Every structure is written in C-alpha cells, then in structure tokens.
C-alpha cells in the first residue's frame, strides 16, 4: 500500500513527458492520456484515504533511503483528503479543457503545450500535499511555478505576459524566503525532515525558532495570497485562460494554506505567533471582501472573494485547537470546489458573451438559464447560505472561536458575519446585473479580455454551449453540493485529521519509526 503514495506525483510527470514526446499529433490519444492519468490519480487518492483513515499515516521513502537521511512522502488523513478533492477537481477541469479545445478547433496548441504544463502543475500540487520534507516541499513549489507560469501566459497576449511577470516575481520572492528559512533550519537542527523537526524545534532557543517560523509563514503567505501580500493575485489570475484560472484559484492558494496548517500544527503548535495569525486572518477577510464589493469585472470580483475567504482558514489554524483545525480543513475542502466551479462558470459566461465586464452583460437568466443556475448555486454556497457547506464550514469555525474565548475570536465571529454578508452583496450585485434584467449586446464568437475592450457594442450570440463543457462545471457544482449532503461524515473525517495533526506522534512514529 505504501508504494501507492508516490503515484499521484509520478503519474502526471510521466504523462507530461509522453505528451511532450508526442507533440501535436494523435489528438485523441493526447486527450485520453490526460484524462486517464487524472482518473487513475482520483482512484489512487481514494485508496490512500481509506488506508490512511484505517491504518494511520502511509510512508514511502524515495530512493530507498529512510528518513531523516532520505526524503519521505507521507499520506496521512489530511494529505490524503486534500489530495482526493484536488484530484477530482483537476479531472473536471481537464474535461473542461479538452472539451473547450475541441469546441474551438484548437487541438495542437492546447494538447502540445497546455496539457503537459497542466500535468506538471498537478504533480507539483500532489508533491506539496504528500511531502514529509521541507526541501522537497520547496521542490514541489518550484514544480508548481514551472507549470503554472506556462498556463498563466498561455497565448502570449500582452496582459497575460504582464500578469505572468508579476506572478513569477512574487513566486521567486517567496522561494528566496523559503530557501533562507531552509538554510537557517538546517544550520540550527541538522535536518529538514518534518517529523524530526517536530522534535528538534522544541529544543531550539526561542528566538531562532520564531525566526524560522516567521520566515516560513511569510513565504507561505505570499504563495497563498494572504494579507498584506495578496495584492498580486487579483492582477494575475483574471488574465489566464478559464481552466488555468479555475485551478489556480481552487488549488494553488490552498497549497499555501495547507503548508501553513502543516507548519503550525506539526512544527510550531500553540506558539506565540498564533495571535499575529489571528490579526492577519481578520485583515485578509475584510480587505478582500471590500475589494470584491468595488469590482465591476466578474473575474476580479471572484479573485477578491478568493483572498477574503482564505482568512477563514487561517483563523481556524491560528486558534491552535482541534475544533479550529477541523473547521479550517472542512472550509478548505469546500472552498476548493466552490471557487473552481465559479471560475469555470465565468469561463462559460465569457465564452458566450465575449466579456467579463458585468456592466456589459444582462439577461443571461433568460438567454442562458443553465449558466445562471451553475453560477447561482456555488455563489450562494460561497456566501454561506444555510444549509450549504459554506455555512456549515463557517459554523464550525464560529463554534471553535466561541469555545476558545477571548476578544480576537469574538472579533472573528463579527468579521466573519460581515464578510459573509458583503460576499452575498457582491455576488447578488453581479447576479442582478449579469443574469437578471434585459439582455445586453455581446460580441459573437470572440472572447475579449477586459483590458482589451475598445468600447464597441458587440452583437448577441446564441451559441449553444457544448455538453461536455457545461457537464464538467455541473459535476463540480454537484461536488460542492455533496459536501452539504455528506457534511456529517466529512466533518467527522476532518475532525479525525485534526486530532491526528494535533497529536503529532502518529506522524512522527510513521516517518521515523525506531530511528532517532
């Protein structure tokens, strides 16, 4: 069973290599390779989650070198659960991407460039979730960067190149901070194995441990787009193609949040930085949602809500309790599916209307009722309307905050309510302008980026969306709704993952065994 742990990383890398070797030829084979690889990854993730929940953490030592000498991949309840959700999401996004390429008759470029880069990025995401070594986590982030930069700049338009440059500069700054933290950590402890660091950090002088923790937190905060280092995200994500934007919003920011969870729960449990994290979470929630309210572009509005709702997860981690971690894990899983589906729906809206500017839309409820439903359901879920999973995740975090006590947790409850109401206002305003009211003119057969709008009034298009495109989005929306139906078992699994994280000993024993 332990040998399966490496497959979610190796399979996408192998498939990417095969697709690069094939190039633009054998288009149906290319599509089959991408979809089959991600489908197998979903199946492997299911097996890993069942085994990790029943038997405890599963560990594989790369190259046959045991930790702490070698690098370990670890599938515990948390990593296996997040890996399963991310695998299912990336499979749906790949279905959307393949269907879109065939619908637009753009076979060669997406198959030969977009899909290999996508698979490399998927491998980096899986590596980050499974990594039991800080240096391997750094490698996973760099793998993400190599694939995501290609996706972000795909097509080579000026806005995408400019956004890609901003994204890459921020990623490189984060990587530099990460490397500095790794150097300090290795000099102080002599290891980068997370399991061994969990034991050795407690014996370090307090100033050294805090320096490492703050440096790593800043590096992960940049990658997760947490205030005050979140300004790059709304300027970068909206310019990318719809599949890339969707998976960026749903997964890449969550890799940073996942790293923060692992860092605070495993390496620095209950440290003095928790209070700082609470303030950061509050600022992230309010700054993001206020930015969302001010937007008139659909993609930018969703990008700001993405930043805002990351604050919920960070606050759950900052509570440093099992209940807080449970809420953070549940909300992270909910947010992956909801945010991805919203960005994919936005891609469908842009495909139909030729714009993402809300002021140039209207009447989509009458002209495209399916699109309206596919947007409305996850938008209400994101806003936290009862009894959807967004409401349940926030309820878990509110209960954890009130149980914790103190002025900051109470302030979180107030800020969380304000953020939910303002999110509802932002999406309701978008709904009323884009989906309600009289139909407005849109350009037929073109997709313009908002920066390139020339002021011309386009003409209405009645193009019927391909079934596979709307089906992929509908599957994601249904997945988000399933979190409501399965909220009991899912929250119980998140609780067991939080208990395992807080205990730390099962993780350490699984990785190190009897080794010192």
Secondary structure, DSSP 8 states (H G I E B T S, - for coil): -GGGGGHHHHHHHHHHHHHHHHTTS-HHHHHHHHHHHHHHHHHHHHHHHHHHHHH--EEEEGGG--TTTS-EEEE-HHHHHHHHHHHHHHHHHHHHHHHHHHHTT-HHHIIIIIHHHHHHHHHHHHHHHHB-BHHHHHHHHHHHHHHHHHHHTTT--HHHHHHHHHHHHHHHHHHHHHHHHHHHHHHHHS--BHHHHHHHGGGS-HHHHHHHHHHHHHHHHHHHT-TTS-HHHHHHGGGS-HHHHHHIIIIIHHHHHHHHHHIIIIISTT-THHHHHHHHHHHHHHHHHHHHHT--BHHHHHHHHHHHHHHHHHHHHHT-SHHHHHHHHHHHHHHHHHHHHHHHHHHHHHHHHS--BGGG---HHHH-HHHHHHHHHHHHHHHT-TTSHHHHHHHHHHHHHHHH-SHHHHHHHHHHHHHHHHHHHHHHHHHHHHTSSS-----TT----GGG--S-----------HHHHHHHHHHHHHHHHHHHTHHHHHHHHHHHHHHHHH-HHHHHHHHTT--
